[in-house]
Amino acid sequence: MHVLAAAGTAPSVATQLLGSGLIGLREGLEAGIVVMILVAFIVRAERRDALKWVWFGVGIAVAMVAVTFLIIHFGTNTLDGLAAEIAAGIASLIAVVIVTVMVLWMRKAARSISGELRTGMEKALVVGPTAVMSLAFFAVGREGLETALLMVGYAENTAGSPWPLVGLLLGIAAAAALTVLMYLGAVRIDLAKFFTLTGVFLVIVAAGILGYGIRALQIGGILPGGSTLAFDVSGSYDAGSWYGTVLAGIFNIRPDPTVLQFAAWLIYLVVVLFLFLRPLTTAAGPERSPSTATS
C-alpha cells in the first residue's frame, strides 16, 4: 500500500518527527490563537463564567478530530491490495482539496478573523452557553480537521510508525506553550511571516500528498499511466541518504514519478503557491496581518 515501502526505504525517525511536528506547530498555533482571542474577549467582558463552555467546546472539537483521524487512518489500513491503494488515493485527494481550501481561506481571513470572533462571541454570550460552546467548537474544529486530513495523507507513507503522531503531539504542545506565553505577553511572534512560511510548507506537503494519491490510484487501476515514468533518477538518487529521507518523508518526493504524478505535482505547486503568495488587495483600507489581528 505504501509508496515508500515499495521504493525500498522509509523516513527516518527524525524526519517523521520534523514533518509532523511542523504540521502540529502550525495548526496548533492557529487553533491556539483562535482560543486566545475568545478567552481574552470573555475575560475583558468580565464573563469568566463562560470560560468553561469555551473549554468544553474545544474539548469536543479535539475529540471529533481524533475520531476523524482514527476512522480514516485505520479504515484504510484494514483494506488490502488494490482496494487499499484506491482508498488511500481517494483519502489523499480529499485531504489535498480541503487543506488547499483552508490554507487559501486563512490567507484572506487572517485580516478579519479577530474581529469576527469577538463579534461572534459577543452575540454568543447573549444567546447562552450552547452558543458559546458551539462557537469554540467550530472555530477550533475547523483547524483540527485540517490537521487530521494532513496527517492522514502524511502518515500513509510511514507504514504504521508511531513517530508521526509523536511529532504531531510535540508540535501541538509547543504551539500551546507559545500561545500561553503570547497571551501573557512574554513572547511576541511576527505571525504574518510565521503563517506565510508555514503556509508555503503546507502547500508543498499537500503537493506531495497529491502526487502520492495519484500514484496510488494509478496502482489501483483507477487512473492510467502507472507505468509511464516522467523520469527515473534512482541510479544517482540515494533514497536512504539524509536528503532522500527528508524529501520522501516530508514532501513525498520520489526519484521515479509517473508523467501524470509529476505533472499534477508541478501544476498544483505553481498554481497554489501563486495564489497563496500573491499580494492581497482591498478597497476597504490597509490589510491587517495576523500579528495585529489578535491584539
Summary of the structure (lengths in Angstrom):
residues: 295
radius of gyration: 20.4
end to end distance: 46.7
largest distance: 66.4
contacts: 998
relative contact order: 0.19
helix: 77%
strand: 1%
